[in-house]
Amino acid sequence: MNTLPRLRRWISAAVAPLSRPPALPVRAATGTEAVRAEGVTVRRGGRALLNGVDLTVRAGELLALVGPNGAGKSTLLAALSGDVAGGPARGEADEGAVLLFDRPLPEWTPPQLALRRAVLPQEASVSFPFSVAELVAMGRAPWAGLCSPGADDAAVAAAMDGTGVAHLAGRRFSTLSGGERARVMLARVLAQDTQVLMLDEPTAALDIGHQELVLSIARQISEDGGAVIVVLHDLGLAAAYAHRVAILSGGRIAAQGAPADVFTESLLGNVYQHEVEVLPHPRTGVPLVVPLR
């Protein structure tokens, strides 16, 4: 891609002040604890957005965070990533601890974190007229000085091909539709190539086919040994793709486990304050959650 050399020079200039690049991450074995939250509490404006949350995610697992609006899903994802808006220095939770590969988040430097976990926020703004290829290539910034230009190019190409945005490479990001922008931003975090992937409502702007594509990608990453945490509103997608779900309500985890175990009519009806039916899919047996109308 002829846009990448320019981005490569920009990245090199950005990391030049660093005395030396961080050490390459060692990939953890499947089943290894990747992220752990211990009693995480986040308060803002006198209100507890999260209250004593305990959660563990392992390599090889896709965990879906679900729950009604305001339940604390995005706040929990931000706490797990070390980026709690308006919180203490370096994104620490107000109380409790978050560990990444058994090491507290504050003990990781930003460059070290960027090589180990990638985060797709719910909303992302781009202030400059970057092309799609340039924007996706920015995901390679943490790897500056650690791999060859060929490896960078291959990672960017694979991320764009996988998300179906390769044909948009030369387009300006600002000219894209909402769904196209969402897939480009996903491609950027995929190009970052980390073992832990955190996605905040990645399917919100997508049609059915692209929702399935995104969750298929997330599931495959987990099957390949990654640890994936994804915030979802669609309980059907969560049931179909997640190994485990954590249902949040009022800043607490109301239940967590396999979708077939925790997606019950009584629990979901209580959490969402709306009666539902939970039926097995006639072919796969995956729970289907249907609101009563």
Secondary structure, DSSP 8 states (H G I E B T S, - for coil): -TTHHHHHHHHHHHHTTSSS---------TTSEEEEEEEEEEEETTEEEEEEEEEEEETTEEEEEE-STTSSHHHHHHHHHT--TT-SGGG--SEEEEEETTEEGGGS-HHHHHTTEEEE-S-----S--BHHHHHHGGGGGGTTTS-HHHHHHHHHHHHHHTT-GGGTTSBGGGS-HHHHHHHHHHHHHHT--SEEEEESTTTT--HHHHHHHHHHHHHHHHTT-EEEEE-S-HHHHHHH-SEEEEEETTEEEEEE-HHHH--HHHHHHHHTS-EEEEE-TTT--EEEEE--
